[in-house]
Amino acid sequence: MGTSTTTTSTTAQAFIQRWQGVSASELATAQSFVIDLCELLGVPKPHPTPAQDYMFERPVSFSHGDGSTSAGRIDCYKRGHFVLEAKKLKALAHTKGFDDGLLRARSQGEGYARALPADEGRPPFVLVLDVGTVIEV
């Protein structure tokens, strides 16, 4: 194994050890997890921009059938790439309650993708994150 492979493996193991089984709330962990994951992968981290093209808490407006609207926020969004919906499910992994929670989160993420302005297009991926347990694409 080369030095860079060993370093990457050690870094990945440290990341897993830090985050595996974390029980703190979504609010307390999701953004830190995403930032750490970006650092591990060597990709840019979300940042606020006037274009709102790669950021945490991206505002969206839902249009309802009666003509009314309501506000929402995408946990993490990268235009043309993904919507990420983060959760910290209380149900144990690999249980029906956990699976149901992930399905609800996916549905929520899909709703956020549909609520984005049409001129931005729809991102090809909806990511569902249960901090410390799973990332589903």
ZIGI-V41219 format. One record per residue. N is the residue number from 1. PHI is phi in whole degrees, 0 to 359 (none if undefined). PSI is psi in radians with two decimals (NA if undefined). Layout:
# ZIGI-V41219
N,PHI,PSI + N,PHI,PSI
This chain:
# ZIGI-V41219
1,none,2.34 + 2,283,2.91 + 3,300,-0.76 + 4,292,-0.61 + 5,293,-0.75 + 6,296,-0.77 + 7,297,-0.78 + 8,298,-0.77 + 9,297,-0.75 + 10,296,-0.73 + 11,296,-0.75 + 12,296,-0.74 + 13,297,-0.69 + 14,296,-0.71 + 15,299,-0.84 + 16,299,-0.80 + 17,298,-0.69 + 18,295,-0.74 + 19,261,-0.38 + 20,297,2.19 + 21,77,0.20 + 22,301,2.33 + 23,249,-0.03 + 24,294,2.87 + 25,294,2.82 + 26,304,-0.82 + 27,302,-0.66 + 28,281,-0.31 + 29,236,-0.51 + 30,300,-0.86 + 31,294,-0.71 + 32,297,-0.70 + 33,299,-0.84 + 34,298,-0.73 + 35,298,-0.81 + 36,298,-0.71 + 37,297,-0.75 + 38,299,-0.74 + 39,297,-0.76 + 40,300,-0.74 + 41,279,-0.18 + 42,71,0.59 + 43,243,2.77 + 44,300,2.59 + 45,271,2.67 + 46,304,2.54 + 47,209,2.56 + 48,288,2.32 + 49,223,2.68 + 50,302,-0.54 + 51,282,-0.17 + 52,53,0.73 + 53,265,-0.27 + 54,203,1.71 + 55,199,2.86 + 56,276,2.64 + 57,57,0.81 + 58,292,2.06 + 59,289,2.48 + 60,222,2.81 + 61,237,2.17 + 62,270,2.28 + 63,262,2.28 + 64,254,2.78 + 65,302,-0.45 + 66,272,0.12 + 67,92,-0.14 + 68,278,2.92 + 69,228,2.80 + 70,217,2.72 + 71,265,2.63 + 72,213,3.01 + 73,220,2.27 + 74,277,2.28 + 75,303,-0.80 + 76,209,2.38 + 77,221,2.37 + 78,229,1.95 + 79,307,2.32 + 80,77,0.02 + 81,234,-1.05 + 82,198,2.79 + 83,246,2.29 + 84,245,2.17 + 85,250,2.03 + 86,261,2.53 + 87,219,2.86 + 88,228,1.58 + 89,287,2.47 + 90,275,-0.40 + 91,290,2.59 + 92,292,2.52 + 93,303,2.63 + 94,65,0.51 + 95,241,2.87 + 96,299,-0.72 + 97,299,-0.70 + 98,294,-0.85 + 99,300,-0.75 + 100,298,-0.70 + 101,297,-0.72 + 102,295,-0.70 + 103,296,-0.71 + 104,296,-0.70 + 105,295,-0.70 + 106,297,-0.77 + 107,299,-0.72 + 108,298,-0.79 + 109,298,-0.70 + 110,296,-0.67 + 111,297,-0.71 + 112,297,-0.74 + 113,299,-0.72 + 114,290,-0.44 + 115,278,-0.18 + 116,295,2.64 + 117,303,2.40 + 118,303,-0.61 + 119,291,-0.22 + 120,274,-0.24 + 121,74,3.10 + 122,254,2.33 + 123,293,2.54 + 124,286,-0.27 + 125,232,2.44 + 126,247,2.08 + 127,258,2.37 + 128,243,2.18 + 129,241,2.18 + 130,252,1.86 + 131,306,2.20 + 132,86,-0.05 + 133,235,-0.99 + 134,203,2.62 + 135,237,2.10 + 136,251,2.46 + 137,251,NA
